[in-house]
Amino acid sequence: MGDVQEELRKVPGIKFVDHVAIAVKAGELDSQVKAYELLGFREIHREEVGGSDQVREALLRIGEGPNLIQLLEPLSPESPVQKLIDKNGGRGGLAHVAFRVDDARRAFDAMRAEGFHLIDEAPRKGSRGTTVFFVHPKSRAAAAFGFLIEIVEDSEGK
């Protein structure tokens, strides 16, 4: 695990875990939000995201910290979240872990220079006004992460 941490330290501006994204089956977003509310989380944002994402998301926070849970419900069979659920035998589960950065473009350029397999061609608009890009789980042959990574710049939450 030390090698992975060293690689992440090379990326400019990684500050903390922005959110952990969890895929939920179509039609179950509201019941999942209610379940997290029983744990003390509160919903702070909800949005439908089109384009290649095709999801309805709910962001939840516990306390006043910066770390969030993002619940992702697929809006179509073509949604990457639906494909993940299908691959998981019809069950939801971990979709990705997102790290907050100061500057998504700088992080993107640094990760590309280090040979990371970046899914997006460039940083792009994310939900809640963020700038994001995704990193493939098998990005590093010698030390595959084993899960999808999202890099998030949040100009309002800096």
URRA-V733664 format. One record per run of one state. SS is the DSSP state (A for helix, B for strand, O for the rest). FROM is the first residue (numbers start at 0). LEN is the number of residues. If there is no record, write none. Layout:
ss & from & len
SS & FROM & LEN
SS & FROM & LEN
This chain:
ss & from & len
O & 0 & 1
A & 1 & 8
O & 9 & 6
B & 15 & 9
O & 24 & 4
A & 28 & 10
O & 38 & 3
B & 41 & 8
O & 49 & 5
B & 54 & 7
O & 61 & 6
B & 67 & 7
O & 74 & 5
A & 79 & 8
O & 87 & 5
B & 92 & 9
O & 101 & 2
A & 103 & 10
O & 113 & 4
B & 117 & 1
O & 118 & 5
B & 123 & 2
O & 125 & 1
A & 126 & 3
O & 129 & 1
B & 130 & 5
O & 135 & 13
B & 148 & 5
O & 153 & 5
